[in-house]
């Protein structure tokens, strides 16, 4: 669950990081003005859309069926048994 939450936070912060990198690479002198409310609003919208799209993609590629539980990779009798749904 922590991994999923961390992934979603990363998707939300991605537009902010890309914009900050663009400001740094373009050597904007007035960086405080570049982070105006309009820019923050659209970065927040873009981050929210990325989170929604990633939730939809994660839900559509889920391999298990209702009532199944995931068994992680394990060593059994010296043999590596791959992860599976049971």
DSSP file (Angstrom, degrees, kcal/mol; ACC not computed):
  #  RESIDUE AA STRUCTURE BP1 BP2  ACC     N-H-->O    O-->H-N    N-H-->O    O-->H-N    TCO  KAPPA ALPHA  PHI   PSI    X-CA   Y-CA   Z-CA
    1    1 A X     >        0   0    0      0, 0.0     4,-2.3     0, 0.0     5,-0.2   0.000 360.0 360.0 360.0 -37.9    0.0    0.0    0.0
    2    2 A X  H  >  +     0   0    0      1,-0.2     4,-2.8     2,-0.2     5,-0.2   0.893 360.0  53.2 -63.7 -38.6    2.9    2.4    0.8
    3    3 A X  H  > S+     0   0    0      2,-0.2     4,-2.2     1,-0.2    -1,-0.2   0.902 109.2  48.4 -63.2 -41.5    4.3    1.7   -2.7
    4    4 A X  H  > S+     0   0    0      2,-0.2     4,-2.2     1,-0.2    -2,-0.2   0.921 113.0  47.6 -65.0 -43.8    1.1    2.6   -4.4
    5    5 A X  H  X S+     0   0    0     -4,-2.3     4,-2.4     1,-0.2    -2,-0.2   0.919 112.0  49.6 -63.3 -43.9    0.7    5.8   -2.3
    6    6 A X  H  X S+     0   0    0     -4,-2.8     4,-2.2     1,-0.2    -1,-0.2   0.881 109.9  51.8 -63.3 -38.2    4.3    6.8   -3.0
    7    7 A X  H  X S+     0   0    0     -4,-2.2     4,-2.3     2,-0.2    -1,-0.2   0.918 110.2  48.2 -63.3 -44.0    3.8    6.2   -6.7
    8    8 A X  H  X S+     0   0    0     -4,-2.2     4,-2.1     2,-0.2    -2,-0.2   0.895 110.9  50.1 -66.1 -40.0    0.7    8.4   -6.7
    9    9 A X  H  X S+     0   0    0     -4,-2.4     4,-2.3     2,-0.2    -1,-0.2   0.902 110.4  51.8 -63.6 -40.0    2.5   11.2   -4.9
   10   10 A X  H  X S+     0   0    0     -4,-2.2     4,-1.2     1,-0.2    -2,-0.2   0.912 109.0  49.0 -62.2 -43.2    5.3   10.9   -7.4
   11   11 A X  H  X S+     0   0    0     -4,-2.3     4,-0.5     1,-0.2    -1,-0.2   0.875 111.8  50.2 -63.6 -36.5    2.9   11.2  -10.3
   12   12 A X  H  < S+     0   0    0     -4,-2.1     4,-0.4     1,-0.2     3,-0.4   0.901 114.0  43.5 -68.4 -39.7    1.3   14.3   -8.7
   13   13 A X  H  X S+     0   0    0     -4,-2.3     4,-2.2     1,-0.2    -1,-0.2   0.603  91.1  88.9 -82.3 -11.3    4.6   16.0   -8.1
   14   14 A X  H  X S+     0   0    0     -4,-1.2     4,-2.5     1,-0.2     5,-0.2   0.900  85.6  49.2 -56.8 -47.6    6.0   15.2  -11.6
   15   15 A X  H  X S+     0   0    0     -4,-0.5     4,-2.3    -3,-0.4    -1,-0.2   0.884 111.3  51.2 -61.8 -35.4    4.6   18.3  -13.3
   16   16 A X  H  > S+     0   0    0     -4,-0.4     4,-2.4     2,-0.2    -1,-0.2   0.907 111.3  47.5 -65.3 -41.5    6.1   20.6  -10.6
   17   17 A X  H  X S+     0   0    0     -4,-2.2     4,-2.4     2,-0.2    -2,-0.2   0.904 112.1  49.1 -66.8 -41.2    9.5   18.9  -10.9
   18   18 A X  H  X S+     0   0    0     -4,-2.5     4,-2.3     2,-0.2    -2,-0.2   0.911 112.8  47.9 -64.8 -41.6    9.5   19.2  -14.7
   19   19 A X  H  X S+     0   0    0     -4,-2.3     4,-2.5    -5,-0.2    -2,-0.2   0.909 111.8  49.4 -65.8 -42.2    8.5   22.9  -14.5
   20   20 A X  H  X S+     0   0    0     -4,-2.4     4,-2.3     2,-0.2    -2,-0.2   0.902 111.6  49.5 -63.3 -40.3   11.2   23.6  -11.8
   21   21 A X  H  X S+     0   0    0     -4,-2.4     4,-2.8     2,-0.2     5,-0.2   0.903 110.3  50.6 -64.2 -41.0   13.7   21.9  -14.1
   22   22 A X  H  X S+     0   0    0     -4,-2.3     4,-2.2     2,-0.2    -2,-0.2   0.914 110.7  49.0 -63.5 -42.2   12.6   24.0  -17.0
   23   23 A X  H  X>S+     0   0    0     -4,-2.5     5,-1.7     2,-0.2     4,-0.6   0.913 113.3  47.3 -62.2 -41.6   12.9   27.2  -15.0
   24   24 A X  H ><5S+     0   0    0     -4,-2.3     3,-0.6     1,-0.2    -2,-0.2   0.918 114.0  46.0 -67.0 -43.2   16.4   26.1  -13.9
   25   25 A X  H 3<5S+     0   0    0     -4,-2.8    -1,-0.2     1,-0.2    -2,-0.2   0.822 113.3  49.0 -70.6 -30.5   17.6   25.2  -17.4
   26   26 A X  H 3<5S-     0   0    0     -4,-2.2    -1,-0.2    -5,-0.2    -2,-0.2   0.521 104.9-132.7 -86.7  -3.9   16.2   28.3  -18.9
   27   27 A X  T <<5 -     0   0    0     -3,-0.6    -3,-0.2    -4,-0.6     2,-0.2   0.902  28.0-167.8  55.5  48.0   17.9   30.5  -16.2
   28   28 A X      < -     0   0    0     -5,-1.7     3,-0.3     1,-0.2    -1,-0.2  -0.475  11.6-155.9 -64.4 133.8   14.8   32.6  -15.5
   29   29 A X  S    S+     0   0    0      1,-0.2     2,-0.9    -2,-0.2     3,-0.2   0.832  86.2  51.9 -84.0 -32.4   15.8   35.5  -13.3
   30   30 A X     >  +     0   0    0      1,-0.2     4,-1.4     2,-0.1    -1,-0.2  -0.613  63.5 157.1-102.9  72.5   12.5   36.2  -11.7
   31   31 A X  H  >  +     0   0    0     -2,-0.9     4,-1.0    -3,-0.3    -1,-0.2   0.818  69.8  59.1 -69.8 -29.9   11.7   32.7  -10.4
   32   32 A X  H  4 S+     0   0    0      1,-0.2     3,-0.5    -3,-0.2    -1,-0.2   0.903 107.5  46.8 -64.9 -38.8    9.3   33.9   -7.8
   33   33 A X  H >4 S+     0   0    0      1,-0.2     3,-0.8    -3,-0.2    -1,-0.2   0.822 105.3  60.6 -70.5 -30.4    7.1   35.5  -10.5
   34   34 A X  H 3< S+     0   0    0     -4,-1.4    -1,-0.2     1,-0.3     2,-0.2   0.741  96.9  61.2 -69.0 -22.5    7.3   32.3  -12.6
   35   35 A X  T 3< S+     0   0    0     -4,-1.0    -1,-0.3    -3,-0.5    -2,-0.1  -0.237  80.5 150.8 -96.4  44.3    5.6   30.4   -9.7
   36   36 A X    <>  -     0   0    0     -3,-0.8     4,-2.3    -2,-0.2     5,-0.2  -0.131  63.5 -97.3 -71.4 172.0    2.5   32.6   -9.9
   37   37 A X  H  > S+     0   0    0      1,-0.2     4,-2.5     2,-0.2     5,-0.2   0.853 122.1  55.8 -60.9 -36.7   -1.0   31.3   -8.9
   38   38 A X  H  > S+     0   0    0      2,-0.2     4,-2.0     1,-0.2    -1,-0.2   0.920 109.5  45.4 -63.0 -43.8   -1.9   30.6  -12.5
   39   39 A X  H  > S+     0   0    0      2,-0.2     4,-2.3     1,-0.2    -2,-0.2   0.922 113.0  50.1 -65.5 -43.8    1.1   28.3  -13.0
   40   40 A X  H  X S+     0   0    0     -4,-2.3     4,-2.3     1,-0.2    -2,-0.2   0.897 109.1  53.3 -62.3 -40.2    0.5   26.5   -9.7
   41   41 A X  H  X S+     0   0    0     -4,-2.5     4,-2.3     1,-0.2    -1,-0.2   0.948 111.9  43.3 -59.9 -49.6   -3.2   26.0  -10.6
   42   42 A X  H  X S+     0   0    0     -4,-2.0     4,-2.4     1,-0.2    -1,-0.2   0.837 112.6  52.8 -70.4 -31.6   -2.4   24.4  -14.0
   43   43 A X  H  X S+     0   0    0     -4,-2.3     4,-2.4     2,-0.2    -1,-0.2   0.890 110.1  49.3 -66.6 -38.2    0.5   22.3  -12.5
   44   44 A X  H  X S+     0   0    0     -4,-2.3     4,-2.6     2,-0.2    -2,-0.2   0.908 111.1  49.1 -66.4 -42.0   -2.0   21.0   -9.8
   45   45 A X  H  X S+     0   0    0     -4,-2.3     4,-2.4     2,-0.2    -2,-0.2   0.929 112.3  48.4 -62.1 -45.1   -4.6   20.2  -12.5
   46   46 A X  H  X S+     0   0    0     -4,-2.4     4,-2.1     1,-0.2    -2,-0.2   0.908 112.4  48.7 -63.0 -41.6   -1.9   18.3  -14.5
   47   47 A X  H  X S+     0   0    0     -4,-2.4     4,-2.0     2,-0.2    -1,-0.2   0.907 111.0  50.2 -64.0 -41.9   -0.7   16.4  -11.4
   48   48 A X  H  X S+     0   0    0     -4,-2.6     4,-2.3     1,-0.2    -2,-0.2   0.897 110.0  50.1 -63.2 -40.8   -4.3   15.5  -10.5
   49   49 A X  H  X S+     0   0    0     -4,-2.4     4,-2.7     1,-0.2     5,-0.2   0.892 108.7  52.4 -65.1 -39.0   -5.0   14.2  -14.0
   50   50 A X  H  X S+     0   0    0     -4,-2.1     4,-2.3     2,-0.2    -1,-0.2   0.901 109.8  49.4 -62.3 -39.7   -1.8   12.1  -13.9
   51   51 A X  H  X S+     0   0    0     -4,-2.0     4,-2.2     2,-0.2    -2,-0.2   0.929 112.0  47.7 -64.6 -45.2   -2.9   10.6  -10.6
   52   52 A X  H  X S+     0   0    0     -4,-2.3     4,-2.1     1,-0.2    -2,-0.2   0.930 113.1  47.9 -62.4 -45.8   -6.4    9.8  -12.0
   53   53 A X  H  X S+     0   0    0     -4,-2.7     4,-2.5     1,-0.2    -1,-0.2   0.899 111.0  51.1 -62.5 -40.3   -4.9    8.2  -15.2
   54   54 A X  H  X S+     0   0    0     -4,-2.3     4,-2.5    -5,-0.2    -1,-0.2   0.875 108.4  51.9 -68.0 -35.0   -2.5    6.2  -13.2
   55   55 A X  H  X S+     0   0    0     -4,-2.2     4,-2.3     2,-0.2    -1,-0.2   0.920 111.3  47.7 -62.9 -42.9   -5.3    4.8  -11.0
   56   56 A X  H  X S+     0   0    0     -4,-2.1     4,-2.0     2,-0.2    -2,-0.2   0.918 113.2  47.6 -64.5 -43.6   -7.2    3.8  -14.1
   57   57 A X  H  X S+     0   0    0     -4,-2.5     4,-1.4     1,-0.2    -2,-0.2   0.919 112.3  49.3 -64.5 -43.5   -4.2    2.1  -15.6
   58   58 A X  H  < S+     0   0    0     -4,-2.5    -1,-0.2     1,-0.2    -2,-0.2   0.896 112.5  48.2 -63.2 -39.3   -3.4    0.3  -12.4
   59   59 A X  H >< S+     0   0    0     -4,-2.3     3,-0.7     1,-0.2    -1,-0.2   0.854 110.9  50.3 -70.5 -34.0   -7.0   -0.9  -12.0
   60   60 A X  H 3< S+     0   0    0     -4,-2.0    -1,-0.2     1,-0.2    -2,-0.2   0.728 111.8  47.1 -79.1 -20.4   -7.2   -2.1  -15.6
   61   61 A X  T 3< S+     0   0    0     -4,-1.4    -1,-0.2    -5,-0.2     2,-0.2   0.256  76.9 130.4-103.1  12.4   -4.0   -4.1  -15.5
   62   62 A X    <   -     0   0    0     -3,-0.7    -3,-0.0    -4,-0.2    -4,-0.0  -0.498  43.2-160.1 -67.4 131.2   -4.7   -5.9  -12.2
   63   63 A X        +     0   0    0     -2,-0.2    -1,-0.1     2,-0.1    22,-0.1   0.805  59.0  81.7 -87.7 -30.5   -4.0   -9.6  -12.7
   64   64 A X        -     0   0    0      1,-0.1     2,-0.2     4,-0.1     3,-0.1  -0.251  68.3-133.6 -77.7 164.0   -6.0  -11.2   -9.9
   65   65 A X    >   -     0   0    0      1,-0.1     3,-2.1     4,-0.1    -1,-0.1  -0.638  44.3 -64.9-108.3 170.2   -9.7  -11.9   -9.7
   66   66 A X  T 3  S+     0   0    0      1,-0.3    -1,-0.1    -2,-0.2     3,-0.1  -0.304 122.5  14.5 -55.2 128.4  -12.2  -11.2   -7.0
   67   67 A X  T 3  S+     0   0    0      1,-0.3    -1,-0.3    -3,-0.1     2,-0.2   0.335  97.1 121.3  88.8  -7.4  -11.4  -13.3   -3.9
   68   68 A X    <   -     0   0    0     -3,-2.1     2,-0.4    17,-0.0    -1,-0.3  -0.607  48.5-149.9 -88.1 151.1   -7.9  -14.2   -4.9
   69   69 A X        -     0   0    0     -2,-0.2    17,-2.6    -3,-0.1     2,-0.4  -0.924  17.7-117.6-118.8 148.2   -4.8  -13.4   -2.9
   70   70 A X  E     -A   85   0A   0     -2,-0.4     2,-0.6    15,-0.2    15,-0.2  -0.692  19.4-158.3 -86.9 130.5   -1.3  -12.7   -4.2
   71   71 A X  E     -A   84   0A   0     13,-3.7    13,-2.3    -2,-0.4     3,-0.1  -0.946  19.9-137.2-105.8 118.3    1.4  -15.1   -3.0
   72   72 A X        -     0   0    0     -2,-0.6     9,-0.1    11,-0.2    12,-0.0  -0.129  36.6 -71.0 -71.3 171.4    4.9  -13.4   -3.4
   73   73 A X        +     0   0    0     10,-0.1     2,-0.3     7,-0.0     9,-0.2  -0.331  63.1 173.8 -59.5 139.7    8.0  -15.1   -4.7
   74   74 A X  E     -B   81   0B   0      7,-2.0     7,-3.4    -3,-0.1     2,-0.6  -0.984  35.7-116.8-148.5 157.8    9.4  -17.7   -2.3
   75   75 A X  E     +B   80   0B   0     -2,-0.3     2,-0.4     5,-0.2     5,-0.2  -0.875  33.1 179.2 -94.2 124.6   12.1  -20.3   -2.0
   76   76 A X  E >  S-B   79   0B   0      3,-2.9     3,-1.3    -2,-0.6    -2,-0.0  -0.970  70.7 -18.7-130.2 116.2   10.6  -23.8   -1.6
   77   77 A X  T 3  S-     0   0    0     -2,-0.4    -1,-0.1     1,-0.3     3,-0.1   0.862 127.8 -52.7  56.2  39.9   12.9  -26.8   -1.3
   78   78 A X  T 3  S+     0   0    0      1,-0.2     2,-0.4     0, 0.0    -1,-0.3   0.552 117.3 112.1  77.7   7.7   15.7  -24.8   -2.8
   79   79 A X  E <  S-B   76   0B   0     -3,-1.3    -3,-2.9     2,-0.0     2,-0.7  -0.933  70.0-123.7-116.8 137.2   13.7  -23.8   -5.9
   80   80 A X  E     -B   75   0B   0     -2,-0.4     2,-0.6    -5,-0.2    -5,-0.2  -0.698  25.0-160.7 -80.3 115.8   12.5  -20.3   -6.6
   81   81 A X  E     -B   74   0B   0     -7,-3.4    -7,-2.0    -2,-0.7     3,-0.1  -0.876  19.0-126.5 -99.1 122.2    8.7  -20.3   -7.0
   82   82 A X        -     0   0    0     -2,-0.6   -11,-0.1    -9,-0.2    -1,-0.0  -0.176  31.9 -88.7 -66.6 160.2    7.4  -17.2   -8.8
   83   83 A X        +     0   0    0    -10,-0.1     2,-0.3   -13,-0.0   -11,-0.2  -0.325  56.9 166.1 -65.0 151.1    4.7  -15.0   -7.4
   84   84 A X  E     -A   71   0A   0    -13,-2.3   -13,-3.7    -3,-0.1     2,-0.4  -0.977  37.6-107.2-159.7 165.6    1.1  -16.0   -8.2
   85   85 A X  E      A   70   0A   0     -2,-0.3   -15,-0.2   -15,-0.2   -17,-0.0  -0.880 360.0 360.0-101.3 135.6   -2.6  -15.4   -7.4
   86   86 A X              0   0    0    -17,-2.6   -16,-0.1    -2,-0.4    -1,-0.1   0.333 360.0 360.0-124.7 360.0   -4.4  -18.2   -5.5
